[in-house]
């Protein structure tokens, strides 16, 4: 049995834990008090913005406040552990993200993982990444970047916002698929990496579209390609990296999870309300403003996504021999 299939079955196991009568009763009673959504990043970042947008809509739909609790640290593990250890009653939820899938391999000895201890509820959105360079960098296309990197192995420095996150692994996947040798330079956060790139201390960076967009639009940084498989509405002139590197694709995604053992009726209620929120025109418009797109789907769809992403990034973590800081 393939790893992905095993993970899907494991993630979906909690969905059928109670009989239909119990499901209906719990769905009618829930929620009777405020719900806490634990977010793995500080306030102000794109994940936090998405969480607060969702929280506003869910508060209206559920008839109870949705409280955002920011718990950054440990590459997302602190938030994960807090939710995994909370009562499985639907009142403590986790903003699940790509780093949680990466951490299954990166922190292989961790006692808590998203695939083992969290029930997928619903996906929220997807974000693409952009290969950025300093405007003085000679390469104007992805093909030219690859050619220059191969002509000068180990001479091109590629920044990230931290070891083991998606800005780092996007570059490692690129390295794995192209055979280029570049030097990874981790910074403490995206603003610091942007500053280093704009100052010319490093040559390139893979960055989320939402945070890269203002610098690309101002001309402070130049975009060579996007990690989506088609052109983005917010960057229509920038081609996909996959046009040059077939099969290359990276998305950052967010979703909602709950502690293992959460009653299926509550999962179903949340899934339904979250997908309704994602269909709201205001939600779609706000996501587009920050370079993001809604990612509707069922709890089983989200379980499949987590499983596929866990397996994909496990290969990259092992290829690059990445160790947690």
Secondary structure, DSSP 4 states (H G I P E B T S, - for coil): --HHHHHHHHHHGGGG-S-HHHHHHHHHH--SS-EEEEESS-TTSHHHHHHHHHHHHHHHHHTS-EEEEE---GGGHHHHHHHHTS-SSSSEEEEEEHHHHHHHHHTTT-S--HHHHEEEEEEEEEEEEEEEEETTSS--SHHHHHHHHHHTTT--EEEESSTTSHHHHHHHHHHHHH----EEEE-SSHHHHHHHHHHTSSSEEEEEHHHHHHHHHHTSEEEEEESSSS-BTTBTTSPBGGGTSTT---EEEEEEEEETT--HHHHHHHHHHHHHHHT-HHHHHHHHHTTEEE----HHHHHHHHHHHHHHHHHHHHHHT----
